[in-house]
Amino acid sequence: MGLTSVRLFLIVISYVFSYIFFARYFGNVYAYFFPEAISSSIVPSTIGAWMVGIPLSTIFLLTLLIHASGKKHAWAWIIIPLLPAILFQIAFDILHLYVPLLLGVFAWWLGTVANKALWKLAPGFMARLQ
């Protein structure tokens, strides 16, 4: 299994897990810190928090998983699938654009640490991915 197929699988997994599992939690944290950004008369607050959590969790998971898998062309594999999430975040709340940026930087750092740890703990597995 090559690096390309692993990264395509990681992109699909990150989107699926973002929608199903993590969007609610990221949205609730965002709503806790910025309640005025979530409140609306049209959409209930729980659905609004879930909608805001989707791009945040996608940014975090995709950046973390791609950087944990390897460094070769990682930014191209991150930026292209994240275009819908970035555009949604810009259209939704431009004033709090620093939140997904900080989340992406934190996920990049965690992914780099995970990559180094995986190379130390399972070098045979990581060599097979490359």
C-alpha positions as CSV (number, residue, x, y, z in Angstrom):
1,M,0.0,0.0,0.0
2,G,1.6,3.2,-1.2
3,L,1.6,6.6,0.4
4,T,-0.9,8.0,-2.1
5,S,-3.5,5.3,-1.2
6,V,-2.9,5.8,2.5
7,R,-3.4,9.5,2.3
8,L,-6.6,9.1,0.3
9,F,-7.8,6.7,2.9
10,L,-6.9,9.2,5.6
11,I,-8.7,12.0,3.9
12,V,-11.9,9.9,3.7
13,I,-11.5,8.8,7.3
14,S,-11.0,12.4,8.5
15,Y,-14.1,13.7,6.8
16,V,-16.3,10.8,8.0
17,F,-15.0,11.0,11.5
18,S,-15.5,14.8,11.5
19,Y,-19.1,14.5,10.5
20,I,-20.1,11.6,12.6
21,F,-18.0,11.9,15.8
22,F,-16.0,15.1,16.4
23,A,-18.1,17.9,14.9
24,R,-20.3,18.1,18.0
25,Y,-17.4,18.4,20.4
26,F,-15.4,21.0,18.4
27,G,-18.6,23.0,17.8
28,N,-19.5,23.0,21.5
29,V,-16.1,24.2,22.5
30,Y,-16.4,26.9,19.8
31,A,-19.8,27.9,21.1
32,Y,-18.5,28.1,24.6
33,F,-15.9,30.6,23.7
34,F,-17.9,32.5,21.0
35,P,-21.6,32.2,21.8
36,E,-22.5,35.2,19.7
37,A,-21.1,33.5,16.6
38,I,-23.5,30.6,17.0
39,S,-26.7,32.2,18.1
40,S,-29.3,32.6,15.3
41,S,-33.0,32.7,15.1
42,I,-33.2,30.4,12.1
43,V,-30.9,27.5,13.3
44,P,-31.1,26.0,16.8
45,S,-27.9,26.4,18.8
46,T,-27.1,22.6,18.8
47,I,-27.3,22.4,15.0
48,G,-25.3,25.6,14.7
49,A,-22.6,24.3,16.9
50,W,-22.5,21.0,14.9
51,M,-22.3,23.0,11.6
52,V,-19.4,25.1,13.0
53,G,-17.7,22.0,14.4
54,I,-17.5,20.2,11.0
55,P,-14.8,22.4,9.4
56,L,-12.9,22.8,12.7
57,S,-12.8,19.1,13.3
58,T,-11.9,18.4,9.6
59,I,-9.0,20.9,9.8
60,F,-7.7,19.3,13.0
61,L,-8.1,15.6,11.9
62,L,-6.9,16.0,8.3
63,T,-3.8,18.0,9.3
64,L,-3.0,15.6,12.2
65,L,-3.4,12.4,10.1
66,I,-1.6,13.6,7.0
67,H,1.4,14.9,9.0
68,A,1.5,11.8,11.0
69,S,1.7,9.7,7.8
70,G,4.7,11.5,6.4
71,K,6.3,14.7,5.2
72,K,6.4,14.2,1.4
73,H,4.1,16.7,-0.2
74,A,2.0,16.9,3.0
75,W,0.9,20.5,2.4
76,A,-0.6,19.8,-1.0
77,W,-2.4,16.8,0.5
78,I,-3.8,19.1,3.2
79,I,-4.7,22.3,1.4
80,I,-6.7,20.8,-1.5
81,P,-9.1,18.7,0.6
82,L,-9.5,21.5,3.1
83,L,-10.6,24.1,0.6
84,P,-14.4,23.6,1.4
85,A,-13.7,23.8,5.1
86,I,-11.6,26.9,4.8
87,L,-14.2,28.6,2.5
88,F,-17.0,27.7,4.9
89,Q,-15.0,29.2,7.8
90,I,-14.3,32.4,5.9
91,A,-17.9,32.7,4.9
92,F,-19.3,31.9,8.4
93,D,-17.1,33.8,10.8
94,I,-14.2,35.9,9.3
95,L,-13.6,37.6,12.7
96,H,-12.6,34.4,14.4
97,L,-10.4,33.1,11.6
98,Y,-7.5,32.6,14.0
99,V,-9.3,29.7,15.7
100,P,-8.9,27.3,12.7
101,L,-5.4,28.6,12.1
102,L,-4.3,27.9,15.6
103,L,-6.1,24.5,15.5
104,G,-4.2,23.7,12.3
105,V,-0.9,24.7,13.8
106,F,-1.6,22.6,16.9
107,A,-2.6,19.6,14.7
108,W,0.6,20.1,12.6
109,W,2.7,20.0,15.7
110,L,0.9,16.9,17.1
111,G,1.2,15.2,13.7
112,T,4.9,15.9,13.5
113,V,5.4,14.5,17.0
114,A,3.3,11.4,16.1
115,N,5.4,10.9,12.9
116,K,8.7,11.0,14.9
117,A,7.3,8.7,17.5
118,L,6.0,6.2,14.9
119,W,9.4,6.2,13.2
120,K,11.0,5.4,16.6
121,L,8.5,2.8,17.7
122,A,7.5,1.1,14.4
123,P,10.2,1.9,11.7
124,G,9.2,-1.1,9.6
125,F,5.6,0.1,9.4
126,M,6.5,3.7,8.5
127,A,9.1,2.5,5.9
128,R,6.3,0.5,4.3
129,L,4.1,3.6,4.1
130,Q,6.9,5.6,2.3
